[in-house]
Amino acid sequence: MNRLISFLFVAIVLYACNSEKQDKKDSTPENLPQKESKSVVKDSLKKGSVIKALSARNDQSISYDLYIPSSYNYKTALPAIVLFDAHANSELAINSFKNTAEKRNYIVAASNSSKNGMPFDLTATIGNKIINDLKARLYVDPSRIYAGGFSGGARAAVYMAEHSYDIKGVVACGAGLPNNEKLNNTFALAGIVGKYDFNYLEMLGLNKSLNRSGFPSCLITWDGEHEWPGDEQIDMSVLFLDMDYLRSHKNIRNDSAVNAAQQYFYSKIEASDDLIEKNQLFDNYILFFKNIAPVDSIVRVLENFRKQSDFQKELQYQQGVLAEEEKVKQLFFNSFVSQSVDWWINQIDNIRKKYKATDEEARKQSYARRLGYVSILGYSHSDNALSSGQIDYAGKFLEVYHYADPNNPDCSYLWSCFHALKGDTTKSIGTMKNAVLLGFNDWDKMKSDSRLSVLFKTKYYKQLVDSLDKNR
């Protein structure tokens, strides 16, 4: 393994030496060259901290949180990325990106006005209005406008890029394509997924398919669940967007930034004891730097690495775990409506027992993903049944959902809808209180959800809404 790493190090050094001979102008280590403007359009917006709930001038019904990096000077065009959270939690979205925005000189806007359940074209319209508002307020580089999101927000970001040539790349966290549609437009796609995320298999398959077709994409994995990723993963995804920009602009060089990124990969590969992770790092190295820096030697290193018996054995084992998981997911999908609550309780108990019994990390991750998959099946089936008036089915689905994921605030919220539709205001209020205690905060949904109409005139409901409005 040390011999393989040495090959990688030599490749990095060779590229660095070659770069020093180039007579093209280099830029700062962390950031790509930016466009200079002779005219300055200023807006009194604070730099280096989050600006909350900024209303779009072109549509006052749309608001977003904004982060402008400290280096912004109103004379230099910067890249911009608009973010979509699954629950319109702009604070969570922008806090996930602000450190990378500061480091890499990105303007970041996180929508308050879009969430799961909205038609993708409506979310795209909101995103475009936010981008137009950014252009009116700040000096945005039109060749470096991106979208990003988490879960349903990731799918919305991909939809936006697929239907707009203005979006040059996407950071898709925890989910991929909207409605499994094929991509016809070309843009950079940096996927991020947690190893405990129920969408892990989807993201693996998507990345493999896109790489096979030559689509500019990468996949970054981390030890997380179905959630916004950490700083390191966000930074890597934005670095991929930066490298894609360099790849498509041959007249621009940033050797110091490229070298720094290569050194990062080198240190990660050297430090990793996980053969599958190491393989992914080699893969991403090639995807990041292809047509920017020499990668032929790295390709040879990877080929030799994959021939090693230890790697072959580990790969075969992990592929077996994933294949088994795919079969179980298919069984669960086909069985959700037809099987009894008792059958599901038995399945969930078995998953939990296996999770506790194994010390193998790959299997632990797989069991966690299976449980998460039952949870998302429970949510979607319960929500659909309640909306279509199939109350008895909804009750069954909610029992399974609750058993799989008892602390999920969305589950308690749907229980509140269930009891409201049954005319039991006492239980509906009780489960709504529990939803709020568990973290439910989609006040707009709660105030407009017709399934809760029986509560709208109750004293508790009015007090709750007033209290939530005051503390927003």
N, C-alpha and C positions, 0 to 999 in steps of 0.2 A: 504493500500500500504506500509506503514512503517513497518508493521508486515512482509510482504514479503521480504522487503529489509533486515530486521533483520535476517531472515533465511539465506539469501545470505551471510551476514557478518559472521554469525556463521560458515558457511561452509568454508569460506576463512580462518578464524582463526584456525579452526580445522585442515585444511590441513597444515597451516604454522607450527602449533605445532607438527604435525606428522612428518613434514619434518625435524625438528630440531633433531628428534630422529634417523634419518637415519645416517649411518656411511659412506655412499658413498660420495666421494669428490664433493663439489659444485664448481661452476665457478663464474665468474664475474656477476654482476647483469644484465647487458644489453646483454651480448653475450654468445653464447653457447661455449662449449669446442672446441678447434681447434686442429688439428693434428700437432705434432711437427716434424720437419725435421732435420736430421743430416747434410745434405748437403744443401748448399744455392745457388740458381741460381739467380743472380742479374741482373736487367736491370735498366738503369738510367732513371726512370720515377718518376715524381714528385708526392708526396702524398698530400692529403688534398685539392686538387684543380682539376678542370676539365682539362684534356688534350684533345685538339681538333684535330680532323681529323688524327688520328693515322692509318697508313696504315698497313694492315695485312701482315706479312712477307711471308706467304704462298700464298698470292694473292694480288698483289699491287693494283688491281682494287677495292678492298674492303677497306673501311675506317670506323672508328668508333670513337666516343668520349669515354673517359675513366675516371673513378673516382676510385682512390685507397684511402681507408680510412687512416687517419693519423697514426693509430696504426699498420699498416702493417709493418712487420720487416724482411721479406724475409726468415724467419725461420718457420713461422706458416701458415699452409694452411687455407685459407679463402674461404667462399662460394662466388660464382660469379653468376651474372644474366645478361643476354643479352637482350636488349630492342629493340622493333621495333615501330617506330612511323608511323602513317598512311601516312604521307607526307615526310618521311625520315628526319624529323626535330629532329636530334639527340640532339640538344641543349635543346629543350623543354623536351625531354624524360629524359635526364640525370639530368637536374635541378629538375625534379619532384622526383627523387630518391636519390639525393646526400646526403640530410640531414639524411635520414634513413640509407643510406650506411655508413655514418660516425658513427651514433649511434649504429648500429648493426653489424658493421664490415663486410660489403659486398663489394666486387669488382663489379663495375657496368660498363658495356659497352653498348653504344647506337649506333645502326647501322646508318650510313649515306647512305647505299647502298640498302636499301629495302623500299618499299612503296606500297600503295594500287595499285592494278592492276597487280602486279607481281604474277606469279603462286606460290602457297604456297610452293611447293617443292623447288623452286629457293630461296625463302626467308629462308627456313630451311637450305639449303646449305650454304648460306651466314652466317647464325647464327652459324652453326657448324664450319665454318672457323674462325669466330671471337673467338669462344671458344677455338679452337686449338691454336690460336695465343696467347690468354691469358695464356694458359697452358705453352707455350714456354717462355713467358716473366715473369710470376709470379707463386707463389706457390698456386695453386687453389685446393681446396678440391674436388676430383672427385665424392664424394658422395653427394655433395651439389651444383649442377649446375642447374640453373633455367632459365626460359625465361619469358618475360613479354612484354606487348604492349598495345597500345591504338587503338580502333576501328578495322580497318583491320589488324593492327599490333597485336592486341590481338588474333584475329583468327589465324594469322600466328604463334604466340607463342604456341597456343594450338595444331596446326597442328604439330609443331616441337616436342612437348612433346609426342604427340600420335604416332609419327613415330621414336622416339629415346628413348631408355631406359636410356640414359645418363641424360636426363632432368627429374629432380625429382619433379618439381612443376612449376606452372605458376601463374603470376599475370595478370589477364585479365581485362582491363579497357574499359568499354563501349561497349563490344561485347563478344560473346562467341564462339560457335563452328564454324569451317570452313565448309561452304557448308552444314550445318546441319548434318554433319556426326556423327555417334555414336562413343563413346569412348570405345576402347577395351583395351588400355594400362591404367595402373593405376598410377596417379601422383596427388599431391596436387594441387587443383585449388582454388585460392582466386579471386573471382569476385568483381569488384568495378563498381558501376553505379550511375550516378546522377539521382535524382528524376525528373529532367526536361529533361532527355535524352530520345530520341525516341526509344532507345533500352532497356528501362527500363523493359517492359513486357517480352521481350526475356530473360533478365538476371534473372528475378524472376522465370520464368518457368524453365529455365535451372537449377538453384540452387535447386528448389523443386524436380526436376526429379533426380538430382544427389544425393541429400540427401536421397531420397526414396530408391535408389539402393545401398546405403552404400558407394558411392564414396566420398573420402575425399575432401570436398569442403565447402566453406562459401561464403556469399554475404555481402558486405559492401556497404551501401548506403550513399549518402551525398546530400547536397543541391546544386548540380551542374547540368550543361547541358552536351552536348556531348563533353567532353574535358578531358584532363589529370586531375586526382584528386589532392587534396591537400596533404600536409605532413602527416596529421593524418591518412588519409585513406591508403596511401602508407605504413606507418609504421605498421598499423594493418595487412595489407596483408602480409608483410614480417614476422611479428610475427606469422601469421598462418603457414608460411613455416617453421619457427623455431620450432613451436610446433609439426608439422608433423614429423620433423626430430627426435625430442625427442621421439615421439610415436613409431617410427620404430627402435629406438636404445635404448632398455630397459636398457642397461648397463650404459647409460649416464644420469646424473641428473643435473638439474640447478634449484634448488628450489627457489633461490632468484629471478631469472628471471620469473619463473612461478608465484610466489607470487606477484611480481610487476605487472604482466599482469592481474592477478585476481583483484587486487586493482583498476586497471584502469577500468575494466568492472564494478566493484562495484560502482565506482564514476559516471560512465556514466549512469548506470541504475537508481541510486538514483536521478541524476539531471534531467533526462528526464521526461517531462510532456506529451510526445507523446506516447500513448498506443501501437501503431503499432511499433514504434521505440523500445520501451521497450521490446516488445515481440521478436523482432529481436535480441536485445542484449542478452536476455536470451538464445535464440537459438544458437547464436554464442558462448556464453560462453561454452555451452555444446559441440559444435563442436570443439572449440579450445582445451579444456582440457580433453576431453574424453580419458580414458586410460593413462592419465598423472597425473591427480589429481582427488579426489572424486567429482563426479557430481550428485550422486543420490539425494541428498537433493535439488539441483538446479532443477532437473527434477520435483520433487514434488512441488517446488515453482512455476514452470512454469505451471504445471497442474492446480494448484489452481488459478493462475493468469488468465488463459484462461477461467475459469468458471465464472469470474466476469461479471456481466451484462453490466457494462460500456465498458469492452473490447469487449464483444460479439456484442454490438451495433455498436461500431466503426469498428470492423472487417467486419460486414455485410455491412456497408456503403461503406467502401473502396473497398470491393470486387465488389460491384455494380458499382462503378466508373471505376474499371479496366475492368469489363465485358463490359460495355458500350464502353469504349475505344477500346477494341479488336474488337467489331462489326464495329466501325467506321473505324478502320484501314483496316479491310477486305473489307469494301465498297470502300475505297479509292484505295486499291490495284487493285480491280476488275474494277474500273471505270477510271483509269488514262488514258488509251488509248481511251476509248469510249466516255467519256464525253467532252463537249465543254469547251473552255477557260472561257466563261461566267459562266458556272456551277461551275467551280473551283473557280473563283473569289468570287462567292456567298458563297461557303463552307468556304473559307479562311476568308472572312469578318465575317461570323457567329462565327468562332472559336475565332477571335480577340475580338468580342463584348462580348462573354461569358467570356473570360479571364478577361476583364476589369470589368465586372459586378459582378463577384463572389468574396467573401472574404474567401471562403473555400479553404484552401491550397491544399488539395488533388485534387480538381477540377482544380485549377490554374495549378498545375503540369501536370495534364492530358491534358489540352488544349494546353499547351506549347509543350508537347510530340507529340500531333496530328499535330501541325504546323511543327514541326521538321520532322515528318514522310512524310508530303507532300514535304518538301524540299529534302529529300533523294530520294524519288520517282522521283522528278523532275530531280535531278542530274543523276541518273542511266538511266532513259529513254532517257534523252537528249543526254548523252554521247554515249549510244548504237545506237541511231538513227543517230547521226553524223558519227559514225564509220562505219555504214552499208550503208551510202549514202542516207538515208531517210530524206532528208533536210526539206521537208514540215512538216513532223511529228516533227522533231527536233525543228522547229520554234514554233510550238504549245506548245510542252513540256517546252521549255525555257520560254515562256510567263508565264506559271503556276509557274515554278521554281522561276522566278524573282519576281513574285507577292508575293510568300510565303516567300522568303528569299532574299530581294533586296540588302543586303550588303555582300552577300557571294561572295568571290573572285573567287571561282570555277564557279559560274554562269556567271560572266563577262568573264572569260576565255573561257567558252563554247560559249558565244555569239560571241567572237572573231573568234573562229573556224567556227561558222555558217556563219558569214559574209565573211570569207576567202573562204569558199567553194562556196559561192554565187558569188565570184569574186569582192566583194566590199572591196577593201583594205583600204579605208578611214574609214569606220565603223569598220572594223576589228582592225585597229590600235587604234582607239578611245576606243573600248571596252577592248583592251589589256592594254592600259594605265590605265583604270579604275580598271582592275583586279589587276595590280601592286599596285595602290594606296590603294586598299582594303586589300592588304597583300599577294597577290599571289607570291610565291617564289620558285616554282618548275622549276628552270631554265633549268634543263636537259630535262624535259618534253617539255618545250616551244621550245627548240632548235631542238628537234627531232620529234615533232608531225607533221605527214604528212598532217594533216588537215589544217595546217598553211602554207603549202608550197608556196602559192602565196605571202606570206610576206617575205620569206627568202631572197629575193634579194632587198628588199626595204631599203632605207637609214635609216629610223627610226628603223627598226627591227635590223639592224646591230649595230646601236648606242646603242640600248637598251641592246642587248646581251653583247656588250663590256662593258657597264657600270655595268651590273649585275655581270659579271665575275670578274671585278676589286673589287667589293664590297662584294664578297662572304666571 
